[in-house]
Amino acid sequence: MTENQGPWAGRFTDRVAIVTGAAQGIGAATARRLAEEGATVAVLDRNGDGASSTAETIAAAGGSAFGLACDVSSAQSVDDAVADVANRHGHLDVLVNNAGITRDNMLFKMDDDEWTTVLQVNLTGVFLMCRAAQRHMVPAKYGRIVNLSSRSALGNRGQANYSAAKAGIQGLTATLAIELGPFNVTVNAVAPGYVATAMTAATAERVGMSPEDHQKAVAEHTPLRRVARPEEIASVIAFLASDDASYVSGQTLYVNGGAR
């Protein structure tokens, strides 16, 4: 934990949060941010060792976290993980659906598995996690759900599968906000632009560029003239997951450095 957590220190005191896909990148940064502000964080990832590593880093800094292996594309795995978290602590307050994968390809080359796998993880996984979490949030009359969409929801060459999934997340978010609002559960989405992560590094390699050159090329077309850091996305997620955003629901917030 840092010595000076800023004016928002303690926003998540006594809150229990789940962050999926939190072994690295935006997920790990979000788990750290929520823990810094007082949350007990369940770090979920298909890579159980990676989840445990993130949790250990948080604990070493003075936070409260534990890692769980979870495949968000499996209803059984999701239900077991969410039940485990709720049973350990008696409640579940915050869910951040960050887990996602890419299988980029042009439409004429994209096979059925590339389409289905991305939709299953990136969109169905969000549905499964939200369905499991609301079983605990609705009776408690409290919950904060933040789903990760993407600027790619507006369309991106070579990402028909990923773009469709991320656009679907925005529709799912708006619908769940309507259904869960009467139970004091807010549901919002964050749509990042280019963020320096392992996933975007893989995208760079796909198009034959180094991550550094790819970032530089993207930055040239971004008004702020740089790409985002995972911690910058985590700060927006933390706002939407906090009571500072208690009257914000059904929204998708683009965090892309001013790009249009």
N, C-alpha and C positions, 0 to 999 in steps of 0.2 A: 504494500500500500504506500502511496506517496504521503509525505508529511502534510502537504497542503492540497486538499482535494477540491478546493474552490468553493464557490457559494452554493453549489448543489450537493455537497457532501451529505450523505444520509438519505437521499431521495428513495432508496430501496431498502432501508433498514427494515428487517423482519419480513422482507419479501423473498419468495422462492421463485426462481426463474429457470426456464429451460432455454438453451440456445442450441439449435441443431447445426450440423456442419461446422463445429467449433474447434476442430483440430488445428485450423490454420486460417489465415486471411481475415476477412470481415467477421466471421464467426468467432474466432479467437479474440479479436480486438473487442468485440461486443461483450463477450463473457468477462473479459478483464474489466471493461468499463462498468458493467453492472456490479461486479464484485467490489470495485473501488468505491462505489456509492452505497455499499452496504448489503447487497443481495447475497443470498446463498444461491450459487449457480450450478445447475446440472449441465455439464458439458457433454453434449451428445454428438456422436460421429460414427459413421460406419467403421472408421479406423479407431478401434477401441484404445489402442496404445497412444494414438495421437490425442484422443480425448483426455486420457489420463495425464498426458504430458502437459496439456494446457491447464488442467485442474491443478497439477502440482506447481506450476509456475505461479498461479494465482495464490495458492496456499502459502508458497514461500514468500510472497510479498505481503502476507498478512490477511488475505481474503479467505472466503469460505466457498469451496467448490469441490465437486467430485465428478469423475468421468464415467460415462456409460456408453457401451457399444450399442448402436441403434441403426437399423436400416430403415429409413423413412419410407421406402417403397413397399414395405411389408406391414400390413395391418397388425399382425400379431406382434412383431417387434416393437412397433409404435405403442400399442396398447400396454405391453409389458413394461416398457421404459417409463411411460407417463405414470402408470400405476405405481411403479417403484418410487418415483420421485415424490408423488403425493403421499404415499404411505410412510415414507421416511420422515416427512416434515408436517404432515397433516393438512397441507394446503398447497395450491399452485397458483401463483399470482400473475406471472409474466411468461409468455411464450414468444420466442423469436425464431421464425422459420427461415433459416439461412441456407440450409443444405441445398446444393445444386451441382449439376455436372453439365459439361458440354460434349457434344458429339457433332462438331461442325462439318457441314458438307453442302454442296450445291444441290438443289432439288433433284436434278436429273441423276445425281449419283447417290443420293441419300437412300439407304435401305430401311426396311421395316424396323429392324432392331435399333438403329440410330434414332428413328422417330419415337418409337415406343419407350425406349429406355429413358430418354430425356423427359418425356411427358410424365412418365411414372414417378421419377425422382423429383422433378422440379415442380410439378403441379399436383399430382395425386398425393405426393408426400406431404404437401402443405395441407391438403384436405384431411388426410388421415391424422396429422398432428392436431389440427384445430378440432376435429371431432372428438379426439381423446381428451384434449385439454378442457373443452367446454363441459365435460361431465363433472369436473371439479369446480370450474369457475362459476357456472350457473347457480348451483346450490349456495355457493358462498356469496353470490351477488357482487362479485368483483373479478375483473380480469383485464389484462392488457395483452393484446396479440399484435405483433408486428411481422409482416411478411416481406420477404425480399423479392421485389420485382427487378426490373432493369430498364435502362434506356432502350435496350433491344426490343422491348415490347412495341416500340414504334416501327420496328422493321430493321433488319440488319442482314446484309448479303451473306449467304452461307450459313444462316442460323434459322431456317424455317422452323425447326423443332424448338429451339431455345426461345425464339421470339414468341411463338405461339403459347408456350408454357408461361412465359413472363407476362404476356397480355392476359392470359387466363387468371393469373394470380390477382390482377387488378379487379376483374369482375367478381372473383370469389371474395375478395376483401370487401368490396362494396355490399355484396349480398349478406355476408356474415355480420357486417356492422348493423344491418337492418334487423336481422334475426336475433342477434345477441345483445343489442342495445338495451332492451327492456330489463336486462339482468345486470346492467352496469358493467358490461364487457365491451371495451372498445377494440376495434379492429382497423388497422391502418397498414399501408405498404410504403416501403422506401424503394425508389428506383434509381440506383446509382448509375452514373456514367462509367467512364474508364477508371478502374481502381488498380493500383499496382499490387497484384496478387499472383499466386501460382497459376490460377486459371487464365488470367490475361497473358501471362508469360507463355502458356501453352498455345494461346491464340496467335501470339507473335510467331512462334515456331511454325505454326500451321501455314502462315503466309510467307515463310522464309525470311523472317527478320529476327534480330536479337530483341529481347525485351526492352533494352534501353533505346534502341532505334525506334521500336514500335511506339513506346511511350512518347518519344520526342515528336513523332509524326502526329500523334493524336493531340498532343499539347498545342501544336501549331494551329489547330482548328478549334481550340477551346478558349473562350474569352479570358479565363484566368491564366492561360498559357502554361498549364501544368496538369498532371493527372492527380487523382485523389489518393490519399493514404487510407488504409483500412480504418484507422482511428477516427478519421473524419466522418466516415459513414456510421461508425459505432456511436458517435456523439448524437447524431440525428435519431438513430434507433432508440437510444436511451431517453431522449426527450419524449418520443411518442409512447414509450413504455412507462413513463412516469406520470404522476398525478398533475404535473404541469400541463399535460395535454389531456386533461380529464374530459374536455368537451370537444375533442377532436376525434372523429371516427368516420370510417368509410373513405378516407382520403389516400391518394397516392402522391407522395412527395418526391419529386425528381431532385437528385443531388448530383449535378453534373457540371459544375463550374461555369454555368451560364450558357452551355451549348444549346442550340435550337435544332 
